[in-house]
Amino acid sequence: MQRVTNCIVISNGNVLLIKKPRRGWYAIPGGKMEPGETIKESAIREFQEETDLQLHDPRLVGVFTFMIYRHNDLVQEWMMFTFTDSEPEGVMSHFCKEGELEWVALEAIDDVPMAEGDRKIFDHVLSSDESILYGSFSYTEDYELLYVRLDPTRS
């Protein structure tokens, strides 16, 4: 099972996202964990690799499993650990090999294209709830959301 980390950075009423070229969807900066890394070390490293920005003290806000199905067959599964932070240090990169970095206004977050499961994660983070959200997301290979379970429950 692949393990990935990402970090939602909110600063001055904006959130830093990556617009992925494949689907034109926006995603949270992050990526695959390396052997021996803690999840926090991975979140800090991945965020810096993609943005050139340094996180201060990211806080864990979500732990998720993602499953991709082809018809009824499970074809891929991974775990994702989501952090938040604010006011990263440094100068943001002008180039990211993963896609285009963009600060998106919080009030526009519902209008940008993204995976439907990511919307559930943003709902939790933006609700000012201090708890950790645990969840499981099931998708088709085309990333159509089939099923979601969240604890604590979110609409």
C-alpha positions as CSV (number, residue, x, y, z in Angstrom):
1,M,0.0,0.0,0.0
2,Q,1.4,3.4,-1.0
3,R,1.6,6.1,1.7
4,V,1.3,9.8,0.8
5,T,1.3,13.0,2.7
6,N,0.1,16.5,1.8
7,C,-0.3,19.9,3.5
8,I,-3.0,22.4,3.1
9,V,-1.4,25.9,3.6
10,I,-3.8,28.7,4.2
11,S,-2.4,32.3,4.3
12,N,-4.1,35.7,4.0
13,G,-7.4,34.1,3.0
14,N,-5.9,31.9,0.3
15,V,-5.0,28.3,0.0
16,L,-2.0,27.1,-2.0
17,L,-2.9,24.4,-4.6
18,I,-1.4,22.7,-7.6
19,K,-3.4,22.6,-10.8
20,K,-2.6,19.2,-12.3
21,P,-2.2,19.1,-16.0
22,R,-3.8,15.7,-16.6
23,R,-7.3,16.5,-15.6
24,G,-7.0,20.3,-14.9
25,W,-8.0,19.5,-11.3
26,Y,-6.6,21.3,-8.3
27,A,-4.8,19.2,-5.6
28,I,-3.1,19.7,-2.3
29,P,0.8,19.8,-2.5
30,G,2.3,16.5,-1.4
31,G,3.5,13.2,-2.5
32,K,4.8,9.7,-1.7
33,M,6.6,8.9,1.5
34,E,10.1,7.7,1.4
35,P,11.3,4.6,3.4
36,G,12.0,5.5,7.1
37,E,10.3,8.9,7.0
38,T,7.8,10.0,9.6
39,I,4.6,11.3,8.1
40,K,5.5,14.8,9.3
41,E,9.0,14.6,7.7
42,S,7.4,13.5,4.5
43,A,4.8,16.3,4.5
44,I,7.6,18.9,5.1
45,R,9.9,17.4,2.4
46,E,7.2,17.0,-0.2
47,F,5.8,20.5,0.3
48,Q,9.3,22.0,0.0
49,E,10.1,19.9,-3.1
50,E,6.9,21.1,-4.9
51,T,6.8,24.7,-3.7
52,D,10.3,25.7,-2.5
53,L,8.5,26.9,0.7
54,Q,9.4,25.7,4.2
55,L,6.6,24.7,6.6
56,H,6.9,25.7,10.3
57,D,5.0,23.1,12.3
58,P,2.4,21.3,10.2
59,R,-0.5,19.8,12.2
60,L,-2.1,16.5,11.3
61,V,-5.8,17.0,10.4
62,G,-6.7,13.9,8.4
63,V,-5.9,10.2,7.8
64,F,-7.5,8.6,4.8
65,T,-7.6,5.4,2.7
66,F,-8.3,5.7,-1.0
67,M,-9.4,2.7,-3.1
68,I,-9.7,2.7,-6.9
69,Y,-12.0,0.1,-8.5
70,R,-12.2,-1.3,-12.0
71,H,-15.8,-2.6,-12.1
72,N,-15.9,-4.4,-8.8
73,D,-12.1,-5.2,-8.6
74,L,-9.8,-3.2,-6.3
75,V,-6.9,-2.1,-8.5
76,Q,-5.1,0.4,-6.3
77,E,-5.1,1.4,-2.6
78,W,-3.2,4.1,-0.7
79,M,-3.1,5.9,2.6
80,M,-2.9,9.7,2.8
81,F,-2.0,11.8,5.8
82,T,-3.1,15.4,5.5
83,F,-1.6,18.3,7.5
84,T,-2.3,22.0,7.7
85,D,0.1,25.0,8.2
86,S,0.1,28.7,7.7
87,E,2.7,31.3,6.7
88,P,5.4,29.1,5.2
89,E,8.9,30.7,4.8
90,G,10.7,31.3,1.6
91,V,10.0,32.3,-2.0
92,M,7.5,30.1,-3.9
93,S,8.9,28.3,-6.9
94,H,7.9,29.6,-10.3
95,F,8.0,26.0,-11.6
96,C,6.6,22.8,-10.2
97,K,7.0,19.6,-12.2
98,E,3.6,18.3,-10.8
99,G,1.6,21.2,-12.2
100,E,0.9,24.9,-11.8
101,L,1.1,26.4,-8.3
102,E,-1.7,28.8,-7.5
103,W,-3.1,30.7,-4.5
104,V,-6.8,30.2,-4.5
105,A,-9.2,32.4,-2.5
106,L,-10.9,30.4,0.2
107,E,-14.3,31.7,-1.0
108,A,-13.5,30.2,-4.4
109,I,-12.5,26.7,-3.2
110,D,-16.0,25.3,-4.0
111,D,-15.7,26.5,-7.6
112,V,-12.4,25.0,-8.6
113,P,-12.3,21.5,-10.2
114,M,-11.0,18.8,-7.8
115,A,-11.6,15.3,-6.6
116,E,-14.8,15.1,-4.7
117,G,-13.1,13.5,-1.7
118,D,-10.8,16.5,-1.5
119,R,-13.8,18.7,-1.0
120,K,-14.8,16.7,2.1
121,I,-11.3,17.3,3.4
122,F,-11.5,21.0,2.8
123,D,-14.9,21.1,4.5
124,H,-13.3,19.6,7.6
125,V,-10.3,21.9,7.6
126,L,-12.3,25.1,6.9
127,S,-14.9,24.3,9.6
128,S,-12.2,25.2,12.3
129,D,-12.8,21.8,13.9
130,E,-9.6,20.8,15.8
131,S,-10.3,17.1,15.6
132,I,-8.6,14.7,13.1
133,L,-10.8,13.5,10.3
134,Y,-10.6,9.8,9.5
135,G,-12.0,8.6,6.2
136,S,-12.2,6.1,3.4
137,F,-12.9,7.1,-0.2
138,S,-13.7,4.7,-3.0
139,Y,-13.4,5.9,-6.7
140,T,-13.6,4.5,-10.1
141,E,-10.5,4.5,-12.3
142,D,-11.8,7.8,-13.7
143,Y,-12.0,9.3,-10.2
144,E,-15.7,9.3,-9.9
145,L,-16.5,9.1,-6.2
146,L,-18.4,5.9,-5.4
147,Y,-18.5,5.9,-1.7
148,V,-17.2,7.8,1.3
149,R,-17.1,7.1,5.0
150,L,-15.9,9.8,7.4
151,D,-15.4,9.9,11.2
152,P,-16.4,12.3,12.6
153,T,-19.3,12.2,10.2
154,R,-19.5,15.1,7.7
155,S,-22.2,15.9,5.2
